[in-house]
Amino acid sequence: MTSLWLDRVPIAPVPSLEPEIKYDVVVVGGGLAGLTTALLASRAGARVAVLEARRIGDGTTGNSTAKLSLLQGTQLSRIRRRHSAATAERYVEANREGQQWLLRYCDEHDVAAQRCAAVTYAQTPKAVRAVRDEYDACREAGLDVEWVDQLDVPFVNHGGVRLPDQAQVDPRSVLSALTADAIDHGVHVFENTRVLGLTGLASGHVMFGERCLDTERGPVRADTVVLATGTPILDRGGYFARLHPQRSYSVAFEVPGEIPRDMYISADTPTRSLRYAPGPTGDTLIVGGNGHTVGRQEPTTPQYEDLVGWTREYFPGARETHRWSAQDYVPVDVLPHVGPLLPGYDRVLVATGFAKWGMTNAVAAALALSGRMFGGKMPWASVLESWSPRELTGLPDAAKINGDVGVAMVGGWLRAALSGDGDRPDEGVGRVTRRGIRPVGVSTVDGVTTTVSAVCPHLYGILSWNDAERSWDCPLHGSRFSHDGRVLEGPATCPLDVIERAESAAEERSSIS
């Protein structure tokens, strides 16, 4: 389950954390938002560190489709239904600023970027209205889009809206350049350093006004902390209740025929997102989609198989080379949250809620955060504010999403209570059972059966088994864990309790012999 990007461009290893060092700014998260923020802060003269829980690029950025587009599916029409025309225009301006900054950066650092058009299209006649609404919202916001009645592509479509001169990149190449550049500017980048908590938040006067991050490798002190972790890993501010975690899927193919040169995404579901990716042996076709709420789709393997079947129908002879998935967070009011974790408290900042359009939004967020930290003024930054009355427009969605969370919580505990012990799971299979009254997750991976707590340590939801990625996923707020309990995605920061590990009979015989 490795993305095309992560299988291509290595990033040089970076050192492990040296505890008790004091920084002006500590950025938590080594994706595009985190590394860009760190670089901008270091350019401003700050002493900066980046703390990445796993490896640079292992999160959403390294698993994205990496489209740098101002036409973002039907995002702008969704914004326009909730907010004013001026708000939509500022959102476009923020993304344009992020897009152009990143394209200039790629040009200056020899990172390839392909210029191409972006297209939002209708798969069915029913979706034409939604695409027309997007066309209208884009024109109103000043984007020079055009309507195309019939797209020159092999798959079924009923027209679309097209925006020329957008771009796409290899996200791992971007992260590699940013990491090297940040280190050259004095940034300390630490991988495999998971942040577990933060003191000095409530009053701001702990350790002489410093924030102290508790990590797996020791404490780290900072004047300002930036949380660029997909979803904020601290519960203050209740972001877990203001974001909808979604998992989506991508498959890469070698295709014997022509590959469309524009970037495509459907307005209707199941989503179909396409782009090409140049490589040393030719172009690769990437097809993505089939998104769903994290932890509420069992099994998950059919999501990939559906993409594979669709691709082979319209691109005969397509040969799969990679499959992977990514996690994104959709805010209830549609707009990103960039700014203080708590109202009026600028010592802990967040960047979240990019709603699957993080390549432009992440850079815009970094520019907004650097402006906030160092006195810059971005006229469009108000549209990304983490605390704003505009969020009232998202109350109906927030009520529905959190109502669904409650249903998932109750349903998970009921299923766990009614489950029995069961037999040992087959290879690649996991299920929730009971040990006494305690819900446990039992899975067999690579011949080893592991039993872990099936209760998410964040807010105690019952986990579900993700068979495609062999992980335990929380249907409440999107935390994810490896089969043996390690944290893969927040907001949880603590691993699952491991109750038992046992080799299969075949493995035991092999080890004895």
C-alpha positions in Angstrom: 0.0 0.0 0.0 2.7 2.5 -1.1 1.8 5.5 -3.2 3.4 6.1 -6.6 5.2 9.1 -5.1 6.6 7.5 -2.0 7.9 4.7 -4.2 9.9 7.2 -6.3 11.9 9.9 -4.7 13.7 9.2 -1.4 14.1 12.0 1.2 17.4 11.9 3.0 17.2 10.6 6.6 17.1 13.3 9.2 18.3 13.1 12.8 16.4 12.0 15.9 15.4 14.5 18.5 17.8 16.1 21.0 15.5 16.9 24.0 15.5 20.0 26.0 16.4 22.3 23.1 14.4 25.6 23.0 13.0 26.9 19.8 11.1 30.0 18.7 8.7 28.0 16.6 8.0 24.2 16.7 5.9 22.9 13.8 4.2 19.6 14.4 3.7 17.7 11.1 6.1 17.2 8.2 3.7 17.6 5.3 3.3 20.5 2.9 1.7 22.9 5.4 4.2 22.1 8.1 7.4 22.3 6.0 6.3 25.5 4.2 5.5 27.1 7.5 8.8 26.1 9.0 10.7 27.4 6.0 8.9 30.7 6.0 9.5 31.1 9.8 13.2 30.3 9.4 13.5 32.9 6.6 12.1 35.4 9.1 15.0 34.7 11.4 13.2 32.3 13.9 14.9 29.2 15.4 12.6 26.4 14.1 12.1 22.7 14.5 9.7 20.3 12.7 8.5 17.2 14.6 7.1 14.4 12.3 5.5 11.4 14.0 6.6 9.0 11.1 8.6 9.9 8.0 8.4 13.1 5.9 5.6 12.6 3.4 3.9 9.6 5.1 0.7 11.6 5.7 -1.8 13.2 3.4 0.7 15.1 1.2 2.6 12.1 0.2 -0.6 10.2 -0.7 -2.4 13.0 -2.5 -3.1 13.4 -6.2 -1.2 16.7 -6.0 -3.3 18.9 -8.2 -2.6 22.6 -7.9 -5.9 23.9 -9.1 -8.3 26.8 -8.4 -11.1 24.7 -9.9 -11.6 22.2 -7.1 -14.4 19.9 -8.0 -17.6 21.6 -6.8 -15.9 23.3 -3.8 -16.6 26.9 -4.9 -20.3 26.4 -5.4 -20.5 24.7 -2.0 -18.8 27.7 -0.5 -21.1 30.0 -2.3 -24.2 28.3 -1.0 -23.0 29.0 2.6 -21.2 32.3 2.3 -21.1 35.6 0.4 -19.6 36.3 -3.0 -16.8 38.3 -1.3 -15.9 35.2 0.8 -15.7 33.0 -2.2 -13.5 35.6 -4.0 -11.1 35.7 -1.0 -11.0 31.9 -0.9 -10.0 31.9 -4.6 -7.4 34.6 -3.9 -5.9 32.6 -1.0 -5.6 29.5 -3.1 -4.2 31.5 -6.0 -1.5 32.9 -3.7 -0.7 29.4 -2.5 -0.6 28.0 -6.0 1.6 30.7 -7.4 4.0 30.6 -4.5 4.4 26.8 -4.9 4.9 27.0 -8.6 7.6 29.7 -8.2 9.2 27.6 -5.6 9.2 24.5 -7.9 10.7 26.5 -10.7 13.5 27.9 -8.5 14.3 24.5 -7.1 14.1 22.4 -10.3 11.0 20.5 -9.2 9.0 19.5 -12.2 5.4 20.8 -12.6 3.1 20.1 -15.5 0.8 22.8 -16.7 -2.6 21.5 -17.7 -6.2 22.3 -17.4 -8.5 21.3 -14.6 -11.9 19.9 -15.4 -15.0 19.2 -13.2 -17.4 16.9 -15.2 -20.8 15.2 -14.9 -20.8 11.4 -15.1 -24.6 11.4 -15.4 -27.3 13.8 -16.7 -28.4 14.4 -13.1 -25.0 15.9 -12.2 -25.1 18.5 -14.9 -26.9 21.0 -12.7 -24.1 20.7 -10.0 -21.4 21.3 -12.6 -23.4 24.3 -14.0 -23.5 25.7 -10.5 -19.8 25.4 -10.2 -19.3 27.1 -13.5 -21.5 30.0 -12.3 -19.7 30.2 -8.9 -16.3 30.3 -10.7 -17.3 33.0 -13.1 -18.7 35.1 -10.2 -15.4 34.7 -8.4 -13.4 35.8 -11.4 -12.1 32.5 -12.7 -11.9 32.3 -16.5 -13.6 28.9 -16.8 -15.3 27.6 -20.0 -18.1 25.2 -20.5 -17.5 22.1 -22.6 -20.5 20.1 -23.8 -18.7 16.9 -24.5 -15.2 16.1 -23.2 -12.7 14.3 -25.5 -12.1 11.4 -23.1 -12.9 7.7 -23.3 -15.2 7.5 -20.3 -18.8 8.5 -20.1 -19.5 12.2 -19.4 -22.2 14.8 -19.9 -20.0 17.9 -20.2 -18.0 19.8 -17.7 -16.4 23.1 -16.6 -12.7 23.6 -17.6 -10.1 26.0 -16.2 -6.9 26.2 -18.2 -3.3 26.8 -17.0 -3.5 24.9 -13.7 -0.8 22.5 -12.6 0.2 19.2 -11.1 3.4 18.0 -9.3 5.0 15.0 -7.7 4.4 15.8 -4.0 7.3 13.8 -2.8 9.7 15.8 -4.9 8.2 19.0 -3.5 8.6 17.7 0.1 12.2 16.6 -0.7 13.1 20.1 -1.9 11.4 21.8 1.1 13.1 19.6 3.6 16.6 20.2 2.1 15.8 24.0 1.9 14.5 24.1 5.4 17.6 22.3 6.8 19.8 24.7 4.8 18.0 27.6 6.6 18.8 26.1 10.0 15.5 24.2 10.6 15.9 21.1 12.7 13.8 18.4 11.2 13.1 15.3 13.4 11.3 12.2 12.1 9.8 9.4 14.2 9.0 11.9 16.9 5.4 11.7 17.9 4.0 14.5 20.0 1.9 13.2 22.9 0.7 16.4 24.5 1.4 20.1 25.4 1.7 22.0 28.6 1.7 25.8 28.9 -1.5 26.1 26.9 -4.2 27.0 29.5 -2.4 29.9 31.2 0.5 30.6 28.9 2.8 31.0 31.9 4.2 27.5 32.3 8.0 27.4 32.0 8.3 31.2 31.9 5.7 31.6 29.1 7.0 28.7 27.0 5.1 25.9 25.5 6.5 22.4 26.4 5.7 19.6 23.9 5.8 16.2 25.4 7.1 13.7 22.8 8.0 10.1 22.7 11.7 11.1 22.7 11.5 13.8 25.4 10.3 17.3 26.0 10.7 20.2 23.4 10.2 23.8 24.4 8.9 26.5 22.1 7.5 30.1 22.2 5.0 29.2 19.4 3.6 25.9 18.3 2.0 25.2 15.0 -0.1 22.1 14.6 0.0 21.0 11.0 -1.2 17.4 11.6 -4.2 16.9 9.3 -6.5 17.2 12.3 -5.2 19.0 15.4 -3.9 16.4 17.9 -5.0 18.5 20.9 -8.7 18.4 21.8 -8.8 22.1 22.9 -11.0 23.9 20.5 -13.1 20.8 19.7 -11.8 20.5 16.1 -12.6 16.8 16.1 -16.3 17.8 16.2 -15.8 20.5 13.5 -14.2 18.2 11.0 -15.4 15.3 9.0 -12.6 12.7 8.4 -12.7 11.0 5.0 -10.7 8.2 3.5 -10.3 8.1 -0.3 -8.4 5.8 -2.7 -6.0 5.9 -5.6 -4.6 3.4 -8.1 -1.8 4.0 -10.6 -1.8 2.2 -14.0 0.5 1.7 -17.0 -1.8 2.3 -20.0 -1.0 1.1 -23.5 -3.0 3.9 -25.2 -3.4 7.6 -24.8 -3.8 9.1 -21.3 -5.9 12.3 -20.9 -3.6 15.3 -20.5 -5.9 17.4 -18.3 -6.8 16.8 -14.6 -10.4 15.5 -14.2 -12.7 15.0 -11.2 -16.4 14.1 -11.3 -19.1 16.2 -9.6 -21.2 13.1 -8.7 -20.4 10.0 -6.9 -18.8 7.6 -6.9 -16.1 10.1 -7.4 -13.6 9.6 -10.3 -10.5 11.7 -10.2 -7.9 11.4 -13.0 -4.4 12.8 -13.8 -1.3 11.6 -15.5 2.1 11.4 -13.9 5.3 11.5 -16.0 8.0 9.0 -15.1 11.3 7.6 -16.4 9.6 4.9 -18.5 6.6 6.9 -19.6 3.4 8.4 -18.3 1.3 6.8 -15.6 -2.5 7.2 -15.2 -3.7 7.8 -11.6 -7.4 7.2 -10.9 -8.8 8.1 -7.5 -12.1 8.4 -5.7 -14.6 6.3 -3.7 -14.2 8.4 -0.5 -16.1 7.6 2.7 -16.1 8.4 6.4 -13.2 6.8 8.1 -14.0 3.6 9.8 -17.5 3.2 8.4 -16.8 1.1 5.3 -16.3 -2.6 5.7 -14.7 -4.1 3.8 -12.5 -1.5 2.1 -10.8 -3.6 -0.6 -13.8 -3.3 -2.9 -13.2 0.4 -3.0 -9.9 -0.3 -4.9 -11.4 -3.1 -7.0 -14.1 -0.7 -8.2 -11.5 1.8 -9.4 -9.6 -1.0 -11.1 -12.7 -2.3 -12.8 -13.7 1.2 -14.0 -10.3 2.0 -15.3 -10.0 -1.3 -17.3 -13.4 -0.7 -18.8 -12.4 2.7 -20.3 -8.6 2.1 -20.7 -8.3 -1.5 -22.0 -5.0 -3.1 -21.1 -4.4 -0.9 -18.1 -2.0 -2.6 -15.7 -2.1 -1.7 -12.0 1.3 -0.7 -10.5 0.4 1.0 -7.2 -2.6 1.4 -4.9 -2.9 3.6 -1.8 -5.3 5.8 0.2 -5.2 9.2 1.9 -7.0 10.9 4.7 -8.6 14.3 4.5 -10.7 16.5 6.8 -13.7 18.4 5.6 -14.8 21.3 7.8 -18.5 21.7 8.6 -18.6 25.3 7.2 -16.6 24.2 4.1 -13.7 26.7 4.7 -10.3 25.8 6.2 -9.4 26.6 9.8 -6.1 28.5 10.0 -5.1 30.5 13.1 -5.2 30.2 16.9 -6.1 26.8 18.4 -8.1 28.8 21.0 -9.7 32.2 20.3 -7.2 35.0 20.9 -4.3 32.7 21.8 -1.6 33.1 19.2 1.0 30.9 20.8 -0.6 27.7 19.5 -1.7 27.8 15.9 -3.5 25.3 13.7 -3.8 24.6 10.0 -6.6 22.1 9.1 -9.7 21.4 7.1 -8.3 21.6 3.5 -11.2 19.4 2.2 -9.0 17.3 -0.2 -7.5 20.5 -1.8 -4.4 20.7 0.3 -1.8 21.5 -2.3 -2.9 25.1 -2.7 -4.7 25.5 0.7 -1.6 24.2 2.7 0.7 26.8 1.2 -2.0 29.5 1.7 -2.2 28.4 5.3 1.5 28.6 5.8 1.6 32.1 4.3 -1.2 33.2 6.6 0.4 31.7 9.7 3.8 33.2 8.9 2.1 36.6 8.5 0.3 36.1 11.8 3.6 35.2 13.6 5.8 37.9 12.1 3.5 40.8 11.5 2.6 40.4 7.8 -0.8 41.3 6.4 -2.6 39.0 4.0 -5.8 40.7 2.8 -7.3 37.3 2.0 -6.3 35.6 5.3 -9.5 36.4 7.1 -11.3 33.8 5.0 -9.2 31.0 6.6 -9.6 32.1 10.2 -9.9 29.3 12.7 -12.5 31.1 14.7 -15.1 33.1 12.9 -18.9 33.8 13.1 -19.1 32.2 9.6 -19.0 28.8 11.3 -22.6 29.3 12.3 -23.4 28.4 8.7 -22.1 24.9 9.4 -24.3 24.2 12.4 -26.8 21.9 10.5 -23.9 19.8 9.1 -22.2 19.8 12.5 -25.4 18.5 14.1 -25.7 15.7 11.5 -22.1 14.7 11.6 -21.9 14.6 15.3 -25.3 12.8 15.4 -23.8 10.1 13.1 -20.8 10.0 15.5 -23.2 9.2 18.3 -24.8 6.5 16.3 -21.4 5.0 15.5 -20.4 5.1 19.1 -23.6 3.3 20.4 -23.6 0.8 17.5 -19.9 -0.1 18.0 -20.4 -0.8 21.7 -23.5 -2.9 21.0 -21.8 -5.0 18.4 -18.9 -5.5 20.7 -21.2 -6.5 23.6 -22.9 -9.1 21.4 -19.8 -10.6 19.9 -18.2 -13.8 21.0 -14.6 -14.9 21.2 -14.5 -16.6 17.8 -11.8 -18.5 16.1 -8.4 -17.3 15.1 -8.8 -14.9 12.1 -7.4 -15.9 8.8 -4.4 -14.0 7.2 -5.3 -10.4 6.6 -8.6 -10.6 8.6 -9.4 -8.7 11.7 -12.5 -8.6 13.9 -13.8 -7.2 17.2 -14.5 -9.7 19.9 -14.6 -9.7 23.7 -12.3 -10.7 26.5 -14.7 -10.8 29.4 -16.5 -7.5 29.1 -13.5 -5.8 27.3 -13.8 -5.2 23.5 -10.7 -6.3 21.8 -9.5 -6.4 18.2 -7.9 -9.6 16.9 -6.1 -9.7 13.6 -3.7 -11.9 11.8 -1.0 -10.2 9.7 2.1 -11.9 8.3 1.3 -15.1 10.2 1.1 -13.4 13.6 -2.2 -13.0 15.4 -2.3 -9.8 17.6 -4.9 -8.9 20.1 -5.2 -5.2 21.0 -7.8 -3.0 22.7 -10.6 -2.3 20.3 -11.4 1.0 22.1 -10.0 4.2 20.6 -8.0 6.1 23.3 -9.3 9.4 21.9 -13.0 9.3 22.8 -13.6 5.6 23.3 -15.2 4.6 20.0 -15.1 1.0 19.0 -12.6 0.4 16.1 -13.3 -1.3 12.9 -11.0 -3.4 10.7 -9.7 -1.9 7.5 -8.8 -5.0 5.5 -7.1 -3.2 2.6 -4.6 -1.4 4.8 -4.7 -3.9 7.7 -5.4 -1.2 10.2 -7.8 -0.4 13.0 -9.9 2.7 12.2 -12.1 4.7 14.4 -15.5 5.6 13.0 -15.9 8.6 15.4 -13.2 11.1 14.5 -10.8 9.2 12.2 -8.0 8.0 14.4 -6.2 5.0 12.8 -3.9 2.4 14.2 -1.7 -0.3 12.8 -2.7 -4.0 13.3 -0.3 -4.0 16.3 -1.6 -0.8 17.9 0.7 1.9 16.7 -0.9 5.3 15.9 -1.2 6.1 12.2 -3.6 9.1 12.2 -4.8 11.4 14.9 -6.5 12.9 16.8 -5.4 10.0 19.0 -1.8 10.3 20.2 -1.6 7.1 22.4 -1.2 3.6 20.9 -3.6 0.8 21.6 -2.9 -1.6 24.4 -1.4 -4.8 23.1 -3.0 -7.8 24.9 -1.5 -10.7 23.2 0.7 -11.8 20.2 0.8 -15.3 18.9 2.6 -16.8 15.9 0.6 -19.1 13.6 1.1 -22.8 13.8 3.0 -22.7 10.5 5.3 -19.9 11.8 5.9 -21.8 15.0 6.9 -25.0 13.2 9.2 -23.0 10.9 10.9 -21.3 13.9 11.4 -24.7 15.7 12.8 -26.3 12.6 
